[in-house]
Amino acid sequence: MQHPAPTDPPQADATRPARRRPRPQAHEWVCVALGLALVWRYAWIMDDGFVYARYADNAVLTRFGLVYNLGEYVEGYSSPLWMLWHLPLRAIGLSFWTIWLGTGLLCFAWSGWLLTRVDHQLAPAGAPARVNLPLAFLAGCYGVTSFYTSGLESPLVLLVAIAYALLLVDPRDRAAQALVGLSPLVRPELALPFALALALVAGARWRASGRLGDALRVVLLPAALGVATTLLWLGFRLYYYADLLPNTFYLKHAPDPAQGWRYFVNAFHSYRVGLLLLIAALALWLARRARPELIGAQRLGARLGMIAVALPVALYVIWIGGDAMHFRFLAFPFALVVCATGGALGPLIAPGGRRLGPRSRCALAALVVFGLSALQQPPQRELHALRGPGDPHMVDKISDPGRHRRRPKLRQLAQEDPDLAAKRALGSAGAPFRYDKTAALDWCGTAHWRYRWRIVHSLGLTEATLARIDVPAQRPGHRYGLKRYAEELARIYNHPGATPGRGMLRAAVSGGYAPSWVARELDDLERVEKKVFNTHDLRENLELALRTPRHLRLGSRARDRRDRAGS
C-alpha cells in the first residue's frame, strides 16, 4: 500500500499555522495542581539566595546602591533579571520567603499553561485527546519542583526553557517571544540557546517561504528584545561595575569536564530521562506505522530543535564541572529535552478500546507518568522527600536540597527581618555610614543578617580579588583555599590605619601590615581594587574592564611562609 505524502515536513515546523489556543484537559489541571502542591512541599532556601537578599536591601532599604558592601561595585550575582525582580517586591515590604515561594508557584502555574500549548502543537491535529507527557513528567519530578523555589533564579530558568519549546513549535506566540527575548538576562549562558533558537526558527521560515523578510519578521520581537536588554545591561555593568562579565564568571575559570559529566549523569539518569526519550521515540515510530497519515504531524524538526537548543547549555555545564547542588545548572536543558516528548503517546493511547473513552485513557496514562516521575529520587537521598527532608549524603561532590531543608534558620531569616525598620532609617538618614567591622564569611545567611558588617565572602562570590585567585576547587564552586586570603583581606580592612577605597592595598604594603602575596602582586591587585572602587567614569571603566586580570596566581602557602620568615 502506498502511503500518502507528508503534509507537514519537518523543515516547515516554524511556519505551521498556529492552532487555536487549547483548553487544558482535566488531567492537565490535575497535574498542575499536584505540581503546585509539590512545589509547596519541597520549598527550600539555598544560602546563596541571601546574596540577592543583601543586594536588594542595600538597593532599596539602606540606599547603598546595587552593591554587596557600601562603596564596592562588584556584580556578585548570576541573574540580572532575578536581581531586578527583587527590587520592587522588596520595596513594598514583602519578605524574601514570600517573594521566593510566591514567584515559584506563579512560575510553575505559568509553565503548566505553556506546556499545554506545547503539547497541543506537537500532537496531531484533530486528536480526540492528548497525553501531556512533558507536563505529567515535570510536575512530578523532584528536581524540577524543588527548583521552582530555592531563592535563586531557577524558577525563571525553568519557565524560559518551556518558552523556548513553545517558540520552536509556534514562533508567533507572543508570550514565548517575550520570555525568550528576556532569557539572556536570566543567566548569561542562555545567550547561546537564544542565538541558536532564533537561527533555527528563521531558517525554517526562510526555507518554507523563500523570502528573507519573512524569516526576519518571525524573530524580530525576541531578537530586538534580547539584543536591546542585553546591551542595556552590558552598558550598566560597564558603567557601574567596570566589567564586561559578572564576578561569578571568574570563579569558573578552571574547567573540569569529568566532574561535569558526573553532574550531568546525576541529574538526567536520576529521573530516567533517557528512558523517557526512548519511550517517546518508540511511540512516535509505532504511531507512524499504525497511522501513516500522522507522519507529518510528528513535528520531528521541532523536537530535534529542542534537543539542539538544549545541547550548548548542557555542554557548557559539563565543561565547567557542574555545580555543587544537584540539578540546578541543568534545569534549562532538562526541561527543554523533556518538552521534546510532547504529543508522543496520544496517538497510541487515545484510539481503540471500549471500556474507557479516549480522554479517560489519556488522563490515566498521564497520572501514571506523574506517579512514576514522583517516585524517582537522586542517589543522594535515602528517604523520599515527601516523607521528610531526611539526611541526604553527598554523591560525587554533589549535594541535595534536603540538606538545606533541614536548616530552619534559613527559612526564619527569609521570613523575619527584625532590622527592617533600622535599614529603612539608615537609608533615609543621609548621614555618612561606616561599617562596625569587616568579617570573612562563607555562609550567606549570616552575611545578610549582619547588615552593619562589611563582608569579605570567603568563597569569592561577591569579592572580585578572591574570584580571580587560582586555587584548587574541592567541590564545584567551593574553593576552600580562598578562606585564608579572605581572612587576610579582612585584617587589612580592620586595621586602624586602613581606609577602604583606592590606595588601601598600597598603604597596607607601605605600613607593613599587608600579607606577602599582596606585596608581590600589588600591580595586578591594584587594577582589581580600582575596578571595585570605581568612580563610574565610563572611559576609565572600559579600560579597567579590558585590563583587569582574569586570574591571579599568588603562589603556594609554603612560599608565603618563607617570605614572612625572610622579612
MOVEN-V564972 format. One record per backbone hydrogen bond with DSSP energy under -1.0 kcal/mol. NH is the residue of the N-H (numbers start at 1). CO is the residue of the C=O. If there is no record, write none. Layout:
BEGIN
((NH/CO) (NH/CO))
END
This chain:
BEGIN
((12/9) (13/10) (15/12) (16/13) (29/25) (30/26) (31/27) (32/28) (33/29) (34/30) (35/31) (36/32) (37/33) (38/34) (39/35) (40/36) (41/37) (42/38) (46/150) (49/46) (50/47) (51/48) (53/49) (54/50) (55/51) (56/52) (57/53) (58/54) (59/55) (60/56) (61/57) (62/57) (64/58) (65/58) (67/65) (72/69) (73/532) (74/72) (76/74) (81/185) (83/79) (84/80) (85/81) (86/82) (90/86) (91/87) (92/88) (93/90) (94/89) (97/414) (99/95) (100/96) (101/97) (102/98) (103/99) (104/100) (105/101) (106/102) (107/103) (108/104) (109/105) (110/106) (111/107) (112/108) (113/109) (114/110) (115/111) (116/112) (117/113) (118/114) (119/115) (120/116) (121/117) (122/118) (123/119) (127/124) (133/131) (136/132) (137/133) (138/134) (139/135) (141/137) (145/141) (146/142) (147/143) (149/146) (150/44) (157/153) (158/154) (159/155) (160/156) (161/157) (162/158) (163/159) (164/160) (165/161) (166/162) (167/163) (168/164) (169/165) (170/166) (173/170) (177/173) (178/174) (179/175) (180/176) (181/177) (182/178) (185/182) (186/183) (187/183) (190/187) (191/188) (192/189) (194/190) (195/191) (196/192) (197/193) (198/194) (199/195) (200/196) (201/197) (202/198) (203/199) (204/200) (205/201) (206/202) (207/203) (208/204) (209/205) (210/206) (215/211) (216/212) (217/213) (218/214) (223/219) (224/220) (225/221) (226/222) (227/223) (228/224) (229/225) (230/226) (231/227) (232/228) (233/229) (234/230) (235/231) (236/232) (237/233) (238/234) (239/235) (240/236) (241/237) (247/75) (249/246) (250/247) (252/249) (256/319) (260/256) (261/257) (262/258) (263/259) (264/260) (265/261) (266/262) (267/263) (268/264) (269/265) (272/269) (273/268) (276/272) (277/273) (278/274) (279/275) (280/276) (281/277) (282/278) (283/279) (284/280) (285/281) (286/282) (287/283) (288/284) (289/285) (290/286) (291/287) (294/291) (295/292) (297/294) (303/299) (304/300) (305/301) (306/302) (307/303) (308/304) (309/305) (310/306) (311/307) (314/310) (315/311) (316/312) (317/313) (318/314) (319/315) (320/316) (322/317) (326/399) (330/327) (331/328) (334/330) (335/331) (336/332) (337/333) (338/334) (339/335) (341/338) (342/339) (344/341) (348/345) (349/345) (350/346) (361/357) (362/358) (363/359) (364/360) (365/361) (366/362) (367/363) (368/364) (369/365) (370/366) (371/367) (372/368) (373/369) (374/370) (375/371) (381/378) (387/384) (393/380) (395/398) (398/395) (399/324) (403/400) (404/401) (405/401) (406/402) (407/404) (410/407) (412/408) (413/409) (414/410) (415/411) (416/412) (420/417) (423/419) (424/420) (425/421) (426/422) (427/423) (428/424) (436/452) (439/454) (441/456) (447/443) (448/444) (449/445) (450/446) (451/449) (453/450) (454/437) (456/439) (458/441) (460/457) (467/463) (468/465) (469/466) (470/552) (471/469) (474/478) (475/478) (478/475) (482/479) (483/480) (486/482) (487/483) (488/484) (489/485) (490/486) (491/487) (492/488) (493/489) (494/490) (498/495) (504/501) (507/503) (508/504) (509/505) (510/506) (511/507) (513/508) (519/515) (520/516) (521/517) (525/521) (526/522) (527/523) (528/524) (529/525) (530/526) (531/527) (532/528) (533/529) (534/531) (541/537) (542/538) (543/539) (544/540) (545/541) (546/542) (547/543) (548/544) (552/468) (560/556) (561/557) (562/558) (563/559) (564/560) (565/561) (566/562) (567/563))
END
